[in-house]
């Protein structure tokens, strides 16, 4: 007999259904020029146009390391914790391992040590060697090239990532953060929609970053901020100081007041 659907599962399914409706409303507000009063673009069309269509392949994953790989990885992680980029480079240079976890760790260390140019070089060498990249590889690369302001590379990396890997929370977060840097509300919303459709958990950091895209975008994106804020509430997430900071100035007062009245009734707003 099939197992009965639990209350928690029903609630989760209900939230995702409501979120899909909210994302549809958000799309009805977005146009290439900001907000439009005209027709809505189908999500599939927007995904294709933005290069954001998901692959159904699961792709490679970070597997087990050899004993030598484990030793190298431990040394790199220790150096990263100390902020010792010189030691990271030395360990990597003397390593003969071609295991993807080592490359991923070095790229992550380059981010932690603010050595993104070196991180970009590591990613390029990884590509040249033809080693199968994982979601962790693409996540680090997107963060690196976003920091360097090379957004054309970010878009190329994302296109490759979603054609080979399964979308997960860190990868989605990296792409939304990149979109926020450009004020690209459409791409941020598409990734959120894809995460929802793929049953990838959406957290307050994802939505706060998407709100920053509204703040960075040209023109008035008050409605987009409103819909994104409602998505956050619909998922029973707690907004934080970053969330409210990333709201557009026009949206800050009314949404903070709305949230306070709905969730902190003991306070009297004037």
Phi, psi and omega in degrees: 000142177292146180289139179294147179286126181287161177300321181296319180293318178300318180297319180296315179298319179297319179297317181294325176295317178294323179295321178300320178296317179296321179294324176297318177297321178298316180298328180292345181262347188257137171222169178304338181262007181121265178236142183235156174260357182274203186288166181265138174280135175300145181303319182299321179294317180294321178299315180296316182296324181272358182069035187243011182292136184276147171271156177268357181280145181281327177078174180290155177234165176286108183268199181284148179262151170291167179299319178294321178297320178298320179295314180297316180299319179298318179295319180294316181295321178296316179294322179297317179299328179276351185073026185262083181294326179300319179291322177302312181297320181295316179297316182294320182294328182269355181277141175257005183285138174248021181285138187298328181299327180292313178298317179300317181296321180292319177297319178296323177293323179297325177292312182297327183263008180056045178240055188292329177297317176294322178299321178296321178295321178297317179297317179297321178294324177298317178296317182295329180282346178073022178283136179297123180272156180243176177302325178297320179298311182294323179299312179297317182296317179299317178297319181296308184287334172295315179298328180276355179075018181263075190288336176295325176290321178302314181295321178295317180296317180297317179301317177293318183300312185283351175269349184234339187237158174277135180296134175226179185300310182296321180295316176299319180297319181296318182289322178294319178297322177296317178298321179298322180300324181269355187068032183266086183295322181301309183296320178300317181292322178298315181296319176300317179296320179294320178299316179298314181292336180263007181060033173270130183299135175254126181245179185296330179293320178301313184286325177296321178294319177297323176297326178294329176299320177297318182293324183279339186288153175283149178086187184265114180242035180299317182295319178298317178298321180297315181294319179296321178296322178293325175301316179302313180293323182294334177271008180059036177266151180263116176296148179237187183298327178294319179303307183291326178296324183278354175291145175298152185304319181294327184277339188303307187297308187292325182282323175296318178297316180299313182296318182295316180294325183280327191240345179230065187297343183288341181272144176256111179274138178261000000 
